[in-house]
């Protein structure tokens, strides 16, 4: 599943397809992206993690999976985004990779439309013990392919001059669109 892998059906240049949730995530300039076992992921080039040089980190990433897969049982995008943000921050910037998160500041907590669906996002600035702080965002919205399922996009960008601007998170959110689902059906009423 590397960059050299043949593209899966439904792949579109400049997008990473998530056939599980029926969406496509835009790949920002200079980033790579592709389909994963749980959804889709886009990221900057790997580099050694600041807290553990034997592990690989990135300056920026965004990946999708279902709320169910993350064991989030909120019924609304707002509930799911608010429930996920702490885990997202800890997995992205806590532990051995960046050290402990010592505090955070809520930068945004508001409604957003994603792929034509009414969603919600929460963005934090996480302050770490050892290294770069991070901007983290949990974005939740109904799957365009199945409105009863909620999709979560977890994003993270280092607070570092070499990292992308946090505005890339907004570009990614605005660029997400409905895509083919994994069951071979293209989803109802899709524009081509």
Beta strands, then each sheet from edge to edge (+ up, - down):
strand 1: 15-18
strand 2: 23-26
strand 3: 32-35
strand 4: 40-43
strand 5: 47-48
strand 6: 56-57
strand 7: 60-66
strand 8: 101-114
strand 9: 117-128
strand 10: 133-142
strand 11: 150-159
strand 12: 177-178
sheet 1: 1+ 2- 12+
sheet 2: 3+ 4- 7+ 11- 10+ 9- 8+
sheet 3: 5+ 6-
end
